[in-house]
């Protein structure tokens, strides 16, 4: 699946491919990095939460609505051998996605960006466009009357009804879907209904081929966690009803990604399973080699605490160093949250269980915050180890140390360059250009940090030259 944002806020165009294992994002402040990753998080979250789409077969379609179409198709097939029903299917899928998926994304965007109307690029006055492209469906979303709506939906297959003397099953290939009319109208009706279900499922199953769930860790993780802890119960109650109200949540005024981040950390479920995987191993490594202590979740207080090595102390994160308080939420996600989250759709396992590449996606803003360069480098090492095994990452960073280490990991072939993406956001008068930086066996050319380094180096040479001149005088 590809998600493309065009003229979104100050962003001209941004693309995310769910097939990528590691997306590394750099660029100056106020170029739209947070906008882009927040939008990707909310879109992916809502796609993965669309249980209603899979339940609609029981409560959405009225028998009469489907029957009227089947009667129409049967009549057409009496006059010709083949009937093209692609337009009908596109209209049906579009209407259902409007009711479920687009409504849900609208609510999430309103909860996060204050006003959907403000999302359009005011620098170039071009229309906002969100594209969601899957194996079967290309979806284009625009804004009308301060709401998102489906501007266009295209199915990437021919869909044909055909006459047949035999009771043939539906045939699917790379270019077409063929349904054969049977003498039994109920069977024919069921086949039409199954086709609609199949097309709808593509929106979610195309995501589930690569991503089983998505998590967002905002910048200033420790400050947000500590500040929101005081409002924990309020946030919990408001968030429960968030999907059932169209009114903006005002108290407290927080974005949905930040709210989700806090709620996940406040509702950790400790598993009794002793099963180990790479994310738990990495969490332990960070505790042992970086934090020198353990991060724990207290079920009674619903809070994270830190236990320094060789002590009986249990410290609230507000009483720990900035490094500990900043890294502890990351450790908690790796140990408790991404391992306890089963795939959203257990009943889809017969279709998806053969694909062992499904991974959680973690989006982290500025993982380097409050960290010494040595710690930044080691943390990135551990993220890359996870990206080779259990987890997909999107990282935004202002750290030249992390960028240089990322480059070295590509040179040493620790990262698969075919599954790795590096983007740079550059400000222009008409919005931010997002450039996909070339990655090959020689790494990535630095187009972001090197200029600052050169500027400082030249400044140093000028100062030394002035010092030498004054001494010679």
C-alpha positions in Angstrom: 0.0 0.0 0.0 1.1 3.5 -0.8 -0.2 6.6 1.0 0.5 9.9 -0.8 -0.1 13.4 0.6 -0.3 16.3 -1.9 -0.6 20.0 -0.8 -1.1 18.8 2.8 -0.4 21.7 5.1 2.9 23.1 3.8 3.8 19.8 2.2 3.8 19.7 -1.6 4.0 15.9 -1.8 4.9 13.1 0.6 4.8 9.3 -0.1 4.9 6.4 2.3 5.2 2.8 1.2 4.1 0.2 3.7 6.6 -2.2 2.1 9.6 -0.1 3.4 11.2 -1.3 6.7 13.0 1.9 7.6 12.1 5.5 6.7 14.6 8.1 7.9 13.4 11.7 7.7 15.5 14.8 8.0 15.0 18.6 7.4 14.9 21.9 9.1 12.1 22.9 11.6 8.7 24.0 10.3 9.0 22.1 7.0 6.1 19.7 7.7 7.8 16.6 9.1 5.4 16.3 12.1 2.4 16.9 9.8 3.4 14.2 7.5 4.0 11.5 10.1 0.9 12.4 12.1 -1.2 12.0 8.9 0.4 8.7 8.1 -0.2 7.4 11.6 -3.9 8.5 11.6 -4.6 7.1 8.2 -2.9 3.7 8.9 -4.6 3.5 12.4 -8.1 4.1 10.9 -7.5 1.6 8.1 -6.4 -1.1 10.5 -9.4 -0.3 12.8 -12.0 -0.8 10.2 -13.7 -3.8 11.8 -17.0 -2.5 10.6 -16.0 -3.1 7.0 -15.7 -6.8 7.7 -18.9 -6.9 9.7 -21.0 -5.1 7.2 -22.0 -8.4 5.5 -24.3 -9.0 8.4 -25.9 -5.6 8.9 -25.2 -3.3 6.0 -26.5 -4.7 2.8 -30.2 -5.2 2.6 -31.2 -8.3 0.7 -33.4 -6.2 -1.6 -30.6 -3.9 -2.6 -28.4 -6.7 -3.8 -31.3 -8.6 -5.3 -32.3 -5.6 -7.5 -28.8 -5.5 -8.9 -28.7 -9.2 -9.5 -32.1 -9.0 -11.3 -30.7 -6.2 -13.5 -27.6 -8.2 -14.3 -29.6 -11.3 -15.2 -31.7 -9.3 -17.6 -28.6 -7.8 -19.3 -27.0 -11.3 -19.6 -29.9 -12.5 -21.5 -29.2 -10.0 -24.2 -25.4 -10.4 -24.3 -22.7 -12.8 -23.2 -20.7 -10.4 -21.0 -21.7 -7.5 -18.7 -19.2 -5.0 -17.4 -20.1 -4.2 -13.7 -16.9 -2.4 -12.7 -18.6 1.1 -12.4 -21.3 -0.4 -10.2 -18.7 -2.0 -7.9 -16.7 1.2 -7.7 -19.8 3.2 -6.7 -20.8 0.6 -4.0 -17.2 0.4 -2.5 -17.0 4.2 -2.6 -20.3 4.6 -0.7 -19.3 2.1 2.0 -15.8 3.5 2.5 -17.4 7.0 2.9 -19.6 5.7 5.7 -16.9 3.9 7.5 -13.3 4.8 6.7 -13.6 8.4 5.6 -15.9 9.3 8.4 -13.3 7.8 10.9 -10.4 9.6 9.3 -12.3 12.9 9.4 -12.8 12.6 13.1 -9.1 11.8 13.7 -8.0 14.7 11.6 -10.4 17.1 13.4 -9.0 15.8 16.7 -5.4 16.4 15.6 -5.2 19.3 13.2 -7.9 21.6 14.7 -9.6 22.1 11.4 -9.5 20.0 8.2 -10.1 23.2 6.2 -6.7 24.5 7.5 -4.9 21.5 6.1 -4.9 22.8 2.5 -1.6 24.4 1.3 -2.0 28.1 1.7 1.3 28.9 0.0 0.4 27.5 -3.5 -3.4 27.5 -3.2 -3.6 24.0 -4.7 -6.2 21.4 -3.6 -5.3 19.0 -0.9 -5.2 15.4 -2.2 -4.7 12.2 -0.3 -4.1 9.0 -2.3 -4.4 5.5 -0.9 -3.2 3.0 -3.5 -3.6 -0.8 -2.9 -3.2 -3.8 -5.0 -6.8 -3.6 -6.3 -8.0 0.0 -5.6 -6.8 3.5 -6.1 -8.5 6.0 -3.7 -8.3 9.8 -4.1 -9.6 12.0 -1.2 -10.2 15.7 -1.2 -11.9 18.4 1.0 -15.4 19.7 0.4 -17.4 21.7 3.0 -14.6 21.3 5.6 -14.8 17.5 5.4 -12.8 14.9 3.6 -14.6 13.0 0.9 -13.8 10.4 -1.8 -13.1 12.3 -5.0 -12.4 9.2 -7.1 -12.2 5.5 -6.6 -10.8 3.2 -9.3 -10.7 -0.6 -9.3 -7.5 -1.8 -11.1 -9.2 -4.8 -12.7 -11.9 -5.5 -15.2 -15.0 -6.9 -13.6 -17.2 -8.9 -15.8 -20.3 -11.1 -15.5 -20.4 -13.9 -18.0 -22.8 -16.5 -19.3 -21.9 -20.1 -18.6 -23.7 -23.4 -19.0 -21.7 -24.8 -16.2 -21.6 -23.7 -12.6 -18.1 -22.1 -12.7 -16.5 -20.4 -9.7 -15.4 -16.8 -9.7 -12.0 -16.4 -11.5 -9.4 -13.8 -10.5 -6.2 -12.9 -12.2 -3.8 -9.9 -12.6 -6.1 -8.1 -15.1 -9.6 -9.2 -14.4 -12.3 -10.7 -12.2 -14.9 -12.9 -13.9 -18.2 -14.0 -12.3 -20.3 -16.6 -14.0 -24.1 -16.5 -13.8 -25.7 -19.6 -12.4 -29.3 -20.8 -12.7 -29.6 -20.6 -8.9 -30.3 -17.0 -8.1 -29.2 -17.3 -4.5 -25.8 -18.6 -5.5 -25.5 -15.8 -8.0 -26.5 -13.2 -5.4 -24.0 -14.6 -2.9 -21.2 -14.3 -5.5 -22.0 -10.6 -6.1 -22.0 -10.0 -2.3 -18.7 -11.9 -1.9 -17.1 -9.8 -4.7 -18.1 -6.6 -2.8 -16.6 -8.0 0.4 -13.4 -9.1 -1.4 -12.9 -5.6 -2.8 -13.6 -3.9 0.5 -11.2 -6.2 2.3 -8.4 -5.2 -0.1 -8.1 -1.8 1.7 -7.2 -3.5 4.9 -5.6 -6.7 3.8 -3.2 -4.9 1.6 -2.0 -3.0 4.7 -1.9 -6.2 6.8 0.5 -7.8 4.3 3.2 -5.6 5.8 1.9 -3.8 9.0 -0.2 -5.4 11.7 -0.5 -2.3 14.0 0.9 1.2 14.2 2.3 3.3 17.1 3.3 6.9 17.5 5.9 8.2 19.9 5.9 12.1 19.8 8.8 14.4 20.4 9.3 15.4 24.1 8.1 12.0 25.2 9.0 12.4 28.8 7.5 15.8 29.2 4.2 14.8 27.6 4.0 11.6 29.6 4.6 13.4 32.9 2.2 16.3 32.1 -0.6 14.0 31.0 -0.2 11.7 34.0 -2.0 14.4 36.0 -5.0 14.1 33.7 -4.9 10.4 33.2 -8.5 9.6 34.2 -10.0 12.5 32.3 -8.1 11.6 29.1 -9.1 8.0 29.4 -12.8 8.8 29.7 -12.8 11.4 26.9 -10.9 9.1 24.6 -13.4 6.3 25.1 -16.1 8.5 23.6 -13.9 10.1 21.0 -15.2 8.0 18.1 -18.8 8.6 19.1 -18.9 12.4 19.1 -18.2 14.9 16.4 -17.4 17.6 18.9 -13.8 18.6 19.4 -12.3 17.5 22.7 -11.3 20.7 24.5 -10.3 19.5 28.0 -7.4 18.8 27.8 -6.6 20.0 24.2 -4.3 17.3 22.9 -3.9 15.7 19.5 -5.0 12.1 18.9 -1.5 10.7 18.3 -0.4 12.1 21.7 -3.5 10.9 23.4 -3.0 7.4 21.9 0.6 7.5 23.1 -0.3 8.3 26.6 -3.2 5.8 26.8 -1.1 2.9 25.6 1.5 3.7 28.2 -1.2 4.0 30.9 -3.0 0.8 30.0 -0.2 -1.7 29.7 -1.2 -5.4 30.2 1.6 -7.5 31.6 1.8 -10.8 29.9 2.5 -13.9 31.8 4.2 -15.5 28.8 7.9 -15.9 28.9 8.2 -16.0 25.2 11.1 -13.9 23.9 11.5 -12.0 20.6 13.8 -9.5 19.2 12.0 -6.4 20.5 12.1 -7.8 24.1 15.8 -8.5 23.6 16.4 -5.0 22.4 14.5 -3.6 25.4 16.7 -5.6 27.8 19.8 -4.5 25.9 18.8 -0.8 26.3 18.1 -1.3 30.0 21.4 -3.1 30.6 23.8 -1.1 28.4 22.3 2.4 28.3 19.9 2.9 31.3 21.6 0.8 33.9 18.3 -0.1 35.3 14.8 -1.6 34.5 11.7 0.2 33.3 8.6 -1.3 35.0 4.9 -0.7 34.9 3.0 -0.5 38.2 -0.4 -2.0 37.8 -1.8 -0.3 40.9 -0.8 3.3 39.9 -0.9 2.8 36.1 2.5 4.5 35.9 6.0 3.8 34.6 8.7 3.6 37.2 12.5 3.2 36.9 14.5 0.7 39.1 18.2 1.5 39.0 20.5 -1.5 39.0 21.6 -2.9 42.4 19.0 -0.8 44.3 15.5 -1.3 45.6 14.5 2.2 44.5 11.4 2.6 42.3 11.5 6.1 40.9 8.8 8.0 39.1 10.1 9.1 35.7 9.9 12.8 36.8 12.7 12.0 39.3 15.1 10.4 36.9 17.6 11.8 34.5 16.5 13.3 31.2 18.0 10.3 29.3 16.1 7.8 31.5 12.8 9.6 31.2 13.2 10.0 27.5 14.2 6.5 26.6 11.8 4.7 29.1 8.7 5.1 27.0 10.5 3.6 24.0 11.6 0.6 26.1 8.0 0.2 27.4 6.6 0.1 23.8 9.2 -2.5 22.8 8.6 -4.7 25.8 4.9 -4.4 26.7 2.9 -2.8 23.9 4.0 -4.0 20.5 4.3 -7.6 21.8 0.8 -7.6 23.3 -1.0 -6.2 20.3 -2.4 -9.0 18.2 -3.3 -8.3 14.7 -6.6 -6.3 14.6 -8.4 -9.0 12.6 -8.0 -12.4 14.0 -10.7 -13.8 11.6 -8.5 -12.8 8.6 -5.7 -15.1 9.6 -6.6 -17.8 7.1 -5.8 -15.3 4.4 -2.8 -13.6 6.0 -1.1 -16.2 8.2 1.2 -17.4 5.4 2.8 -14.0 5.3 5.4 -13.8 8.0 6.6 -10.3 7.0 3.7 -8.6 8.9 5.3 -6.2 11.5 4.3 -3.4 13.8 5.1 0.1 12.6 6.7 2.5 15.1 6.8 6.2 14.3 9.3 8.1 16.5 9.8 11.9 16.5 13.3 13.0 17.4 14.6 9.9 19.2 17.8 11.8 19.9 16.2 14.3 22.4 18.3 14.8 25.6 20.7 12.1 24.5 24.5 12.2 24.3 25.8 11.4 20.8 27.1 8.0 21.9 23.7 7.1 23.2 22.0 8.3 20.0 24.3 6.1 17.9 23.7 3.0 20.1 19.9 3.6 20.0 19.9 3.8 16.2 21.9 0.5 16.2 19.2 -1.2 18.1 16.4 0.2 15.9 18.2 -1.1 12.8 18.5 -4.6 14.5 14.7 -4.5 15.0 14.1 -3.4 11.4 16.0 -6.4 10.2 13.7 -8.7 12.3 10.4 -7.6 13.9 9.6 -3.9 13.5 9.2 -1.2 10.9 10.3 2.3 11.7 9.7 5.9 10.6 12.1 8.3 12.4 12.4 12.0 12.1 15.6 13.5 13.4 17.8 16.7 13.7 20.9 14.7 14.7 23.9 14.6 12.3 25.3 11.8 14.5 22.2 9.6 13.8 22.4 10.5 10.1 26.1 9.6 9.8 25.5 6.3 11.7 22.6 5.6 9.4 24.9 6.2 6.5 27.5 3.8 7.9 24.9 1.1 8.5 24.0 1.3 4.8 27.7 1.1 3.8 28.2 -1.9 6.0 25.1 -3.5 4.4 23.3 -3.7 7.8 20.3 -2.2 6.0 18.6 -3.5 2.9 18.7 -0.5 0.6 15.7 -1.8 -1.3 13.5 -1.6 1.9 15.1 1.6 3.2 14.0 5.2 2.5 15.7 8.5 3.4 13.7 11.7 2.8 14.8 15.4 3.2 12.2 18.2 3.7 13.3 21.5 2.1 11.4 24.7 2.5 10.3 26.7 -0.6 8.1 29.7 -1.2 5.2 27.4 -2.3 5.6 24.7 0.3 8.0 22.0 1.3 9.7 19.9 -1.3 10.3 16.4 -0.1 13.2 14.7 -1.9 13.8 11.0 -1.8 17.5 10.8 -1.4 19.5 8.4 -3.5 20.7 5.4 -1.6 23.3 3.0 -3.0 26.2 0.8 -1.8 28.1 4.1 -1.2 25.5 5.4 1.2 23.7 8.8 1.1 25.1 12.2 0.2 24.6 14.6 3.0 22.4 17.5 1.8 21.3 18.6 5.3 24.0 18.7 8.0 27.1 19.2 5.9 26.4 22.9 5.2 26.1 23.7 8.9 29.4 21.9 9.6 31.1 23.8 6.8 29.7 27.1 8.0 31.1 26.4 11.5 34.4 25.2 10.2 34.8 28.3 8.0 33.8 30.5 10.9 36.5 28.9 13.0 39.1 29.5 10.3 38.1 33.2 10.1 38.4 33.5 13.9 41.9 31.9 13.9 43.0 34.1 11.0 41.9 37.2 12.9 43.7 36.0 16.0 46.9 35.5 14.0 46.5 39.0 12.4 46.1 40.6 15.8 49.2 38.8 17.2 51.3 39.9 14.2 50.3 43.5 14.8 
